[in-house]
């Protein structure tokens, strides 16, 4: 059984707070305040913030504290260009390397995502999307691609959370389901196509925000 460290727990909590805008872009925060807020000691919080800073989700402001990074709409398309390449590697390898248990889990995740979309439960949808990313990362057995893609996914989740429309929930769930089914069916070519469809959808959303 995998043991999750306190710093990993702190990271997961803080990342979700940033993605779901509970910690809004531009907000100044401190280790002490966050430690009290989430109930985790300052050392794990500090370690989590260092990781988040490396991923450009927060930045240190001398004599002030830690600032949550702004959402950079202009550079988001470049981020998606990079994510597209990494995701192709991850999903193709996940399709060929996933265990039976992982493929069955993907079917459960797809059903859960559909339910969250039907119920318009945005926070649950985001949590399930994160779980999906972690699952295919494990299945791909390529830590280099997965670790490189992880912060890009976090930025994308935050961007989508901020700018999505209600009707996007069902569309996003549909695209994710097709991708999960391709991986579950061990169809690496269809998995790559499904991944590209997901990035196409995110690019369309970004252009809609950028050029409106």
Secondary structure, 3 states (H helix, E strand, C coil): CCCCCHHHHHHHHHHHHHHCCCCCCCCEECHHHHHHHHCCCHHHHHHHHHHHHHCCCEEEECCCEEEECCCCHHHHHHHHHHHHHHHHHHHHHHHHHCCHHHHHHHHHHHHHHHHHHHCCCHHHHHHHHHHHHHHHHHHHCCHHHHHHHHHHHHHHHHHHHHHCCCCHHHHHHHHHHHHHHHHHCCCHHHHHHHHHHHHHHHHHHHHHHHCC
